[in-house]
């Protein structure tokens, strides 16, 4: 019996062992299959990754991988949470045209009572002018020289250009402008000659003098006219902003005739400028021209800080020392007052918020950008269709101009003028002159950043959604888009806001996003309009380039009855250099 029980137990143990073996074999098979499956998946994944890497070597790098772009890393290398869409969005306004622009027309013709040159020019009375600064600063000097000659009843000798300032350009007047056209076009307003003639038996050396900045007509009559009568030839030096911004409408219209009609670039410059525009048009029906001032000198003078740490403070601080007349910088105050030029990235964000998408073509007119390509990278990412003179034409085509800064600037001037939309990140001479020109020739869209509002917004952008950010940009930019009646008549520099030369054809009040009031209402655009006075801005509202125009109270004794509020004192050498650097 016991042997039988023992045999049964052995059989049961064998059965249990067999079952355990079967379970073990099954589990081992499952594990092996899973391991092999995972191994195959890993091998396939690695193969796909290697294939993708090989293909990426031959494929162009995409600018954008989805519908959003992320701005560049900030100084702490943390990525901004602001998601920027690739598209500009769907907005109701036309991005490429100004509202109501067809209701206005240029009206700079001389009135019937405006004395002509033949009847007023005095014999043996010659005015010579030495301009100062870069291309656009010199342009303002040439314009005002014509008006000064008219006030003095003098013959104007073709102005001499500045060859010694920072810009170091050896071009003379006839190498930049069509001198024959200049003489011919102005023949009814003033007499212009190309060189000072011999007077009698010998050559008369002109008497050299410098007039105060923003000198009024009475100032010229009191200071310069007696010298002209006595010396017969007077040469005015450093002639930039030497004529009052506020003149009667007849003289303002003369300014417009000089600026918009008499001053034409030479044929080679115009032909190359036209070629640049044509090549932009071949790429896109519409394009934006951006005048981007972000050179080290510009930033050093502005006193702004852009987050570059001790390196930036040291580099720009050293450059700033060259201007001994400048006070210690206060970056927060300068930015708060809207005087800091927008960075390339900020310009790009502003344009995207205004509705310009990633497919927009951008022509960029700029000097050496502080920070180089790294600083430009965010703008290129936002607008990869990024063009300049150097990318549109060959080195051989650009060779006749590349050694002359004023001729290169003239090419940028032409492209910016012919662009569908002109954008600037600064308020220098080129920005002002082109803004005025575009108003005069049909109020073509001209975007000037509202720095006072935008600078604080950019500082807080990481704490808001894109929709909120874009909405605020569009709100803040109302009145800064080049629409008719944005600026009050007489406000700002006349070259930027030539109200005396723009007439409203219908006589109806035009309401725009900016300031709205009837402007030179007339049915015949050559009618004379009423004089206006300029409201003087508060000091914190004025551009840095204008601060040196203020009259030193110690100099008032020398003015001898001349109207004080329009005669700022003569700048020193350092201040004049500041004007050159900042404004052109």
HELIX and SHEET records of a PDB file:
HELIX    1   1 UNK A    2  UNK A   58  1                                  57    
HELIX    2   2 UNK A  101  UNK A  103  5                                   3    
HELIX    3   3 UNK A  117  UNK A  120  1                                   4    
HELIX    4   4 UNK A  135  UNK A  151  1                                  17    
HELIX    5   5 UNK A  173  UNK A  176  1                                   4    
HELIX    6   6 UNK A  179  UNK A  185  1                                   7    
HELIX    7   7 UNK A  217  UNK A  223  1                                   7    
HELIX    8   8 UNK A  225  UNK A  231  1                                   7    
HELIX    9   9 UNK A  249  UNK A  257  1                                   9    
HELIX   10  10 UNK A  258  UNK A  262  3                                   5    
HELIX   11  11 UNK A  267  UNK A  283  1                                  17    
HELIX   12  12 UNK A  296  UNK A  302  1                                   7    
HELIX   13  13 UNK A  309  UNK A  320  1                                  12    
HELIX   14  14 UNK A  331  UNK A  336  1                                   6    
HELIX   15  15 UNK A  344  UNK A  354  1                                  11    
HELIX   16  16 UNK A  372  UNK A  382  1                                  11    
HELIX   17  17 UNK A  389  UNK A  392  1                                   4    
HELIX   18  18 UNK A  395  UNK A  402  1                                   8    
HELIX   19  19 UNK A  405  UNK A  418  1                                  14    
HELIX   20  20 UNK A  429  UNK A  440  1                                  12    
HELIX   21  21 UNK A  451  UNK A  459  1                                   9    
HELIX   22  22 UNK A  461  UNK A  463  5                                   3    
HELIX   23  23 UNK A  466  UNK A  476  1                                  11    
HELIX   24  24 UNK A  499  UNK A  501  5                                   3    
HELIX   25  25 UNK A  539  UNK A  541  5                                   3    
HELIX   26  26 UNK A  544  UNK A  549  5                                   6    
HELIX   27  27 UNK A  553  UNK A  559  5                                   7    
HELIX   28  28 UNK A  564  UNK A  566  5                                   3    
HELIX   29  29 UNK A  573  UNK A  583  1                                  11    
SHEET    1   A 2 UNK A  68  UNK A  70  0                                        
SHEET    2   A 2 UNK A  83  UNK A  85 -1                                        
SHEET    1   B 2 UNK A 104  UNK A 106  0                                        
SHEET    2   B 2 UNK A 502  UNK A 504 -1                                        
SHEET    1   C 5 UNK A 192  UNK A 193  0                                        
SHEET    2   C 5 UNK A 155  UNK A 157  1                                        
SHEET    3   C 5 UNK A 126  UNK A 129  1                                        
SHEET    4   C 5 UNK A 233  UNK A 236  1                                        
SHEET    5   C 5 UNK A 207  UNK A 209  1                                        
SHEET    1   D 5 UNK A 386  UNK A 387  0                                        
SHEET    2   D 5 UNK A 362  UNK A 366  1                                        
SHEET    3   D 5 UNK A 288  UNK A 292  1                                        
SHEET    4   D 5 UNK A 421  UNK A 424  1                                        
SHEET    5   D 5 UNK A 446  UNK A 448  1                                        
END                                                                             
